[in-house]
Amino acid sequence: MNHNLVLKTSWHDESRRKLEAARACQEGDVDKLIDLTLSYLSYRGRKGSRTRPKTFDTYSIGIKDFYAYCWPDKEASPAVPILRAKPEDIERYLANLLSTGGHLEHAHQGERTPMTAATYLSGIRALYRALIWAGLLEVSPAQEVRSPVDPRPRHEKRPALPNEDYKYLLKEVSGRDVQDKRMRVLLRLMGDQGLRISEVVNLALKDIDMRAAMIFIHEGKGGKSRSIPMTRGTEWSKGWLKEREYYAQADETAVLINIGKMVKKERQGRKMHANTIRLQLDKLYKQAGISERYTGAHILRHTAGTRLYRNTRDLYRVAQILNP
């Protein structure tokens, strides 16, 4: 899911906003309520237009799942009318989410963690703030609801790859073909330099300064920028930069990590989608025999932080490099 905000109604018109929002609640038009919420976040939210697309996506999923819980049978009346929901209703929803895995029929549910529930709750809170903005409510029933607490220790929730596993992953992509070279750079950017997946996706060739051995991040998390000193042994990047040199000359906005299968020449400089990177990483974890313990891209960022701390024993420096 990727939201390019296109308004379905005139949310900026106060009188129409209330009418359209009330109709959406009455008819169970969850897509319109999501549109209202995303419009509210863009117009009135703390970050405004700088709100990340990923935030829009996760909030949308949370709102859809909550609405499916409130109105499970569209042929009957809602079990929990959205405008009359109480804090206890939302608390019951969160408990149900953790026990059942969710309420969206088309999705593979599986286990839902307290972190998932907390993210969904953020989306529900945004929905109710939007309904207050529309003039349908005065107080949000979600405001005082607490996020579920994850009992696991912090290091278990966000583990880092052991050094031997990280080295094994690099060995798995030690070949000379384009796919291996690209994956090697991806691993180094996240596992050595600590870049977030969104930062990797948007990293332009011009943001790499080999002479100064620096990587420049523009518009990172929270719209902040930072510079990162490159780790020693930058041969991992030199070869790939040479591969991508042509595109840097043709287009100064060309990205470092381009799409995997280059069919047409005009597509060769396009950025790779974050979900594609996640899928490729999970495939690599499976190939390396560690998929039962590790998944996703963010684990590499924690690996980078752990490796940097082991080398420097300086928590302040680790924080400065990993966060804007």
N, C-alpha and C positions, 0 to 999 in steps of 0.2 A: 504494500500500500504506500502510495506516495502522493501527498496532497499539494497540488498547486491551487491555492485558494481562489476559487471562482464562486462568487456569491450567487445563491439561488434566489434570493429575494433582497429587498432593499433594507438591510439590517440597520443602515445608518438613519433611516426614517423612524422616529420614535413610535409614532402611532401604528405604522405598519408592522414594526418589529413586534409589538405586543400582540397584535392580531395574528400574525403568521406563527409566532412561537406558541400561542395558545392552541391554534389549530393543529400544529405538529404534535403537541402533547395529547390532544384529544384523539387524533387519528393514529397515533403511534408511529409517526413519520420520523424514525430515528436518524435518517440521513440529513433531514432538515435541521434537527436539533444539533447534530454534529457540526453542520455548517454554521449554525448560530454560535456554537461554542468556539469554533476556530476563528470566526469573525471577531468575537469578543476578545479572544487572546491577541489577535492582530491589532485591534483598535484600542483596547483598554488594558491589555495584559501588561505585566511588569516589563517584559522584554519586547513587547510590540511586534513589529515586523521582523525582529531578529530571532524570534522563536524558531527553534530548529524544526525542520520537517519531521525528524524522528519523534519529537514531542507530539506534533500533530497526529502522527500515526498511532503512537501508543495510547494517547488519550482517546482517540477515535475507537480503538479496539475495546478499551475499558468501558466507554459509554455504551457501545453496542452490546457488550456482555451484560452490563447492568440492566439495560433495557430489556434484554431477553429474559432476565430473571424476573423483572417487574411485570412483564407482559408475555408469559410463556405461550399462551394460546391466543392468537389474534382473532379467533372466531368468538372468543368470550371476553368478558370484561377483564381489565388488568388486575392481577393479584395485588399489586402495589401501585396505585395511581402516582405518577411521577411527581405531581405537584402537591401530593398529600403525604409523601414519604416522610418518615420520622428517622431520627438517628438510629433507633433500634432496627429499623428495616435495612439500613445500609450495613450495620454491624452483622446482621444475619446473612446478608448477601456475601460479605467478605468471608465469613465462616464457611458458607456453602461453597464459595469459590475454591477455598483451600481443600475442602473435602471431596469435591466432585471434579474439579479441574476446569470448570467454566460452563457456559450456557449457550455457546454458539454452535449450532448444529453442523455447520460446514467445516469447522476447524477440528483438527486433531488436538485433544485437550491434554491428556497426560497430567503430570504433576505441576501444580502451581505453587510457587514459593511465597513466603511473606513479602519478598521484594516485588514479585508480580502483583500481589494484592495492593501493596503500597502505591505502585504505579497506576493501577486501575482506580484507586481511591483518588489520586490526583486528578485523573480525568473526570471523575464524578464531581469533585469539588469545582472544577472548571465549568462543568455543565450547569451546576446550580448558581454559580456566580453569573453565568450568562443569562439564566432565567430571571435573576434579580435585575440585571441590566435591562431585560425586556419588560420589566415591570410586573411580572407574574408572581413574584415572591418578595418578601421583605427580609427573610432570614434563611440562610442555607442550612438544611438538615445535616449536611456533610461536614460542616465546619468543625464541630466538636468531636467527630469520630476519629479515633486514634488508629494509626496504621498498625497492622499486626507486627509483633516483634519476632524476629528470627532468633531462635535459641542457639543456633550454631555459632561458635567462635568466629571472629572476623576472618582469621586466616583460612578457615574452612570454606567460608562463603566465597572468598576471592583468592583462590590458591594461585601460586606461581608454579610454572613448570620447573621441575628439578633440572639442574644444569645438564645432566647426562641426557635427559629427554629432549631438551632444546637442541643440543648438539646433534642428536640423532635425527631430528627433524631437518636440520640443515644438511645432514649427510644424505637424506632422502631426496633432496632437490639439488644435488651436486652436479647434475648433468649439464650439457652444453646447449641444449635446445632452448628455444624462447620461453616455453612454459616454465621450465625449471629456473631459468634466470629471473623471470618475473616473480615467481614464488619466493626465491631466495631474497630478493629485495624486499618483498612484503614482510617476510619473517624478520629481517634485520631492522626495518623501519619500526615495527611494533615491538619486537623482542629485545632489540638493542637500544633504540632511540626512544621508545615509549610513546609513539604516536597513537592517538585514537584512530579508529577505523575511518571516521568521517574526515580526519585530517589527512590520512593516507589517500583517500579517494580524491580530495581536492588539491593535493600537493602538485604544484606546477613545476616544470623543469627549471624555470628561472628562480625558484625558491631554494635551489641547491647551490651553494657556493663552495665548490671544491677547494678553491685557493684558501679561503678562510676556514674551511672545514666546518661550515655551519649550515643548518637547515632552518628556514624561516617559515613559521606558521602564521598565516593570516586568517582572521576570523575563526579561531578555534572555539572551544566550548565557551558559551556565554559571550561570543563575539569578540573574545580577547585574542591578542597576538603574542607570540613569544619566539625566541630564537633558541636553538638547541645545538650544542657542540656535537659534532659527529664523533662516534667512537673510533678508537684506533683500528687500523686494518680496514680502511675504507675501500679496499679493492672490490668489495661486494657491490659498491655503487658505481665505480668507474666504468666497468664493462657495460652495465645497463644504460648509463648516461650516454655512452657512445652509441648504443643501439638506438636511442631516442633522439640523438643529435639532429637528425633530419627534420623532425617535427618542431624542435625548438627554433630552427631557422625559419620554418614556414609559418609558425604560429607561436607568438610569445606567451600565449595562455595554455599551450600544450601541457598535458598532465604527465607526471612521471609514470604512473601506473595506468596503462591503456587497456582497452578491452582485450580479452584473450584470443579469440579467433578473428583474424583480420581477413574478411572476405573482400570488401571493397576498399579501395585506397582511401576514399574520403572518410571511412570509419576508423582508420588506423590510429588516429590520435585521441579518440574519445575515451572518457574516463570509465573505469570499471565500476559497476554497481556494488554497494556495500554488501548486499545479500549474496552476490556472486563470490566475493572474497570469503565470506563466512562459510559458504558451501565448500569452497576449495580447501579451506583450512580444515574443516571437519573431515573431508575426504583424506587429507594428508595425515590427520591424527589417526584415522582408521588404518591407513596404510602403514603407519609407524607402530600400530598396536597399542595406542594409548587412548583410544576413543572412549573407553569405559570410564576413564578418570577425567578427561579434559574435553571441552567443546568450546567453540566460538573464538572470537578474536580478542576479546578484552583480557583474556588470561595472559596474552603476550605482553600487554602493557604492565601487568603486575610482575611478570617475569623480568621486564626491563628494570623496574624499580628495585626488585630484589637483587639483581645483578649489580646495579649501580651502587646500592648501599654496601654490598659485600666488598666492592672495590674501593669505596671512599670512606665508609663508616661516617658519613655526613648526611643526616636526615634533611637538613636545611637545603643542601645542594640537590638532593633527590626531589624534594618538593618544588624547588625552583625550575627544574628541568621538566618535570612531568606536568606541572600546572602553571597556567598563565599568572 
